[in-house]
Amino acid sequence: MKIDFLLIGGGIAGISLGYRLKKAGKKIRIYDLPESNQSSRIAAGLYNPVTGRKMVKTWKADQLFAEIKPFYQELELLTGKKFLIDQPIYRPFLSIEEQNEWMGHSADPGFSEFLEQIYSSSQSKNLFDVFGGVMLKNSGWLQIPSFLDAMNSYFEGELIHEKFDEESLISNSEGWEYKGLKTNALVYCNGLGSMDSKFFGYLPFAPVKGELLEVKQSFDPDYIVNRGVFRVSLGNNIFRVGSTYTKHDLEEGPTESAKNEILDRLKELVNSPVEKIVSHKSGIRPATRDRKPFLGKHPKAQSVYIFNGFGAKGVSLVPYFSKLMSEFLLVNSPIESEVDIARYFNYI
């Protein structure tokens, strides 16, 4: 059988790119083992336009956030499933200086798409926000397991739940052959699996471990709280709280130290006792050394591409960059230099 694209990896990246290619009329196959994309399934799924201790607009926020809701809502219509939760994010201020700075941002048109309201006083006795905070819009979270399950059903026979064996690849004049399947191109979307690839092992991945808790608390506002940790309602007074960022002990599962770190930060944010820890999970994110994703074509191997390295922000990065990547694959539109793997060709 002949296809146009064989995608390796069925996490957020592979599924989203596969959809765009299929929508363009291309024949695709996606090879994926569900247990191999745990970094997608365990991820928090938050899309947040303001980030970091300094509370600045996230990288490329204007371009990225214009694509997020239209893309996932299109897939909700396609599958008949609901997985995008459009919800404001409340970020408490830590000082009067920060409050004043954000009062200034309120007059900046560059923030208007993301700034719902600024508060100069506490919004709840259940929050430690004596200086008030900022309520952000065009934010929320993606129920990633529901998204992946819905899209798996959509792709049906085009998604093969089988480990991809790179040693079975055969190069030919038209592209590649894999177990009788002939394809014009290979696209690696398999997260940290690309580190072991003979094509992309040279790229500077910088894996980061993250841990999450699900806890029971009685305080249940209609917004996400995010400062030091994020706190997302899953319903029935259960909240997902996280996340940690660890560059060591990557093979170790959930740890007591990370659990305590999350709980300590939660106590500094929310004035409501944790009644129960429901679950504690960990995953390894496919982050990169410069914290920018990897897009592009291998400089030597014919018709071999990568769409990878989205780290902890896959939900917000993938809609925009899957559009760029699909246009590159389909009509050879240029890839932005910040994310083009050409920036690392000297390392081969």
Buried (B, 14 or more C-beta within 10 A) or exposed (E): EEBBBBBBBBBBBBBBBBBBBBEBEBBBBBBBBBEBBBBBBBBBBBBBBBBEEEBEBBBBBEEBBBBBBEBBBEBBEEBEBEBBBBBBBBBBBBEEEBBEEBEEBEEEEEBEBBBBBBBEEBBBEBBBBEBBBBBBBBBBBBBBBBBBBBBBEBBEEBBBEEEBEBEEBEEEEEBBBBEEBBBBBBBBBBBBBBBEBEBBEBBEBBBBBBBBBBBBBEBEBEBBBBBBBBBBBBEEBBBBBBBBBBEEEEEEEBBEEBBEBBBEBBBEBBEBEBEEBBEBBBBBBBBBEBEBBBBBBBEEBBBBBBBBBBBBBBBBBBBBBBBBBBBBBBEEEEBEEEBBBEBBEEEE
